[in-house]
């Protein structure tokens, strides 16, 4: 398979998480850009502990905590509020008379919902969305992508400290309470 026309191709290994003793995801994350240059994805001075790259039992424990935010009761509690946020987003677009659909609608609602679930201000959710978009559109070694990643991890560190000091009924509280 070639990701780009006449590109070098790649191998995709799937299902390795089923045997974490032989295949560990947490050691390093390797990223290749479209020209085949390979870099290690690391924050300055540390390896970023990202859930999708964690191995059991850490991944399993963290997933169990995150799942607390998606119980039927939690989801039902948010359902009407999410519908109201969607209506507000559409009303804002109608009032302006135009929009950039991906950013103003498709990106707005998930960022609002994530902010709600994390118990953070909507403006912070929008900023995290913008940082994610910077990461998705950048390339390895791109200083704006690296800065976006650093800013996201700094925000997460600060959020964890705030949630430990002032817990709430949200996913961020569930995640930070396991270490308190």
N, C-alpha and C positions, 0 to 999 in steps of 0.2 A: 504494500500500500504506500502511496506517495501522498503526503499532505499538500504538496504543490505540484503543478504540472512539471513533469520531468524532474521531480525532486528526488532526494536520496531514499525516501521511504523510511519506515520505522516498524518496530515490533511493539505490539501492545500486549502486555501480560495481564490477564484478568483472573480473578478468583484466587489470588495468592494469599489473601487474608485468611483463608480457611486453614492455613498451616503456619501460624505466626512463629513457630520455633525455627522453621527453615527460611521463611521470607519475612523480613522485618521492614516495615514502611517508615519507621521513625528516624532511621539513621540519617538519611539525606534525601533531598528532593532534587532531581536532575531535570533541568529545563533546557530544551534545545530550541533556538530560534529558527526562522525560516531558511537560514543559510547553513544550518548544521552546527553553529557554534554552541558549545555546551557550557553552562554555568551552574554552580551550586546556589540554590536559593537559601540565603541566610540573612539574618539581621546582623547589624554590626555587633560583634562580640558574642553572638549566641545563635543557636539553631532555633528556629521558630517552632514551638510545639503546636502544630495544627491538627485538629481532631481527625480529619480524613487521612492523615498520615500516621496516626497513632496505632499501636498494636495492642491487642488484649494483654493484660486486663485493663490498662488505662483507657483505651478506646471504649470498652464495654461500660466501665464505670461512668465515664463522661456522657455517653449516649443515654444511660439510664437517667442521669440528671436532666439532660435536655428534654427527654420524653415527658418529664413532669409538666412541661409547658404545653404539651399537646394532648392532655387528657380530654375526654369528651366534655367534661365540665368546664375546663379552661377554654376550649375552643368555642363552646356554646356561649360562654360569657363574652367573648370577643366578637362573635358573629355580627350582632347588630351594630356594634361600634365600627367594625370594618366596613359594613355596608354604608354607614354614614360618612366615613372617610372617603369612600369611592364616590358617593354623591357630591361631596364637597369638591373633590378634584375635578369632576365633570362640570359642576357649576362654575368653578373658577375659570376653566377653559372656555365655557360658553360666554362668560362675562368678558373675557379678553377678545373673543371672536377668532382666535387662532391659537395654535399650539405646535410644539415639537412633540409629536405623540410619544416617542420612546422615552424622552426625559420627563415631560409634563404629565403623562398618564401612566404608561407602562412601568416607568421607573419610580414614579411617585408613590403609588399604592404599596408596593412591597417595602419601600423604605419607611413608610408610615407604619405599616404593620410590624416590621422588625423593631422600630423605635418603641412602639407600644408594648411589644412582648419583652423587650429589654428594660422597659421602664425608664427610657431616656427621652429627652425632648425631640420633637419631630425634626427640628433643625439639625440635630446631631445625626438623626437617621438619614436625612438628605445628604449630609456631608459624607457619611460612611458610604452611601450609594455612589457619590461622585468619586470617592477614593477607589471604590471597587471598579468603576468604569475606567479610571486611569490605569489600574492594574491590568484589566482585560484588554485595553487597547495599546498598552506599551509593549516593549520588548526587553529581553534580558539585557541588563546593563544600562537601561534607560534611567537617567537620574530621577525623572518625575515618577516612574513606577516604584523605584526604590524609596523615594520620599513618601509616596502614598502608603507603602507597606509599613514604613517606620511610624507614620502618623496613626495608622490603624492600630498597630500594636501598642503605641503609647496611649491611645484612647482606651483600649481594652484594659491596660494596666491601671489607669486612673479610675475607670469605671468599677473595676474589681475593688479598689480601695474604698470608693464611695459606697458601694453596696455592702461591704463588710461593716462600715461605720453606720450606715442607715439602710438596713434591709427593707426590701419590699416584696410584693407577691408577683414576681416576674422571673423569667428565665435567668437573668443575670444574678438574681438573688440565689436561685437554686445552685448555679455553678460556683459562686463564691462561697456559699455556706459550707461546701464540702471540705474546704481548707481552713475554715475558721476554728 
